[in-house]
Amino acid sequence: MTDNITKLLSKLSKKDLQRIQKAVAQITALQFEGLDIKTLKGQSELFRARIGNYRIIFSIQQNKTSRIISIGRRNEKTYKGL
């Protein structure tokens, strides 16, 4: 994970951290049941998972692995620069 993701995770409450860790584990295992996932507009290979006020942006690679791109609180900058 990147330094920005690590920094965000260190500031989260225990409850939010557990929810995000569980979602990341599901995404990396490609088990999307129970997650609110949508394809990003204009991006055929980027997806977002909504976890409360947080968003996990990820892609699914050709070799059936997932790559976490960013994790952050939902705001006007969440989807910029993707």
N, C-alpha and C positions, 0 to 999 in steps of 0.2 A: 504494500500500500504506500501511497505517497505521504509526504510529511504533512500536507494539509489535512488529509483524512485522519491520520494519527492524532493530529492536534485537535481536530473536532471531536473525535471519540473520547479523548481524555477529559473534555469539558462537559460531557453529557451526564445527565443523572443516571443512576444505576438502572432504572426502569427503561429509559430510552435506549441506553447502551445495550441492554439485553435484547430489546426488540430489534434493533438494527443488526446486532450480531447474528440473531436467528435468521433474519431475512437474507443477510449476506451468505450465510451457510446454505440456505435454500437455493439462492441464485447460483452459487458456485457448483452446487450439486445438480443444477438444472431441474429442480423440483419446484415448480411455480404455484402449486396448489395453495390457496388461501392468501396469495399476494395480489395486490392491486397493481397490475402491470399493463402499461400501454406503450405502443410504438410512438416515438417522438415524431411530430409533424415534420415532413421534409427529410426525414432520416430513416431509411429502410432498415438499417442495421443497429440503431440505437434505441434503447428502451429505458423506461423509468419505472421504478417501483415506489409506490407511495406508502410511507410508514409514518402515519400521523402527520406532523409538520415537516418531516424530513423526506428527502428524495434520494434514491440511489440510482445513478445513471450507469448503465452497463451495456455491453455489447456481447453478442454471441458469435464466436469465431467459427470458421469453416470446419475446424476439427472438433466441433461440439464441446468447446470449453467457453466459459464466460469470463469477461474481463471487466472489473469494476473500474469505471472512469472517474466518478466523483460521488461523494456523499455530502449532503449539505441541507441546511434548513431552507425551506421553500421561501423564496423572495424574488424580486425582479431580476436578480443576477443568476439565478439557478441554471437557466438553460442558455445563457450567453456564451459564445465562444466554443460551442460544441461542433 
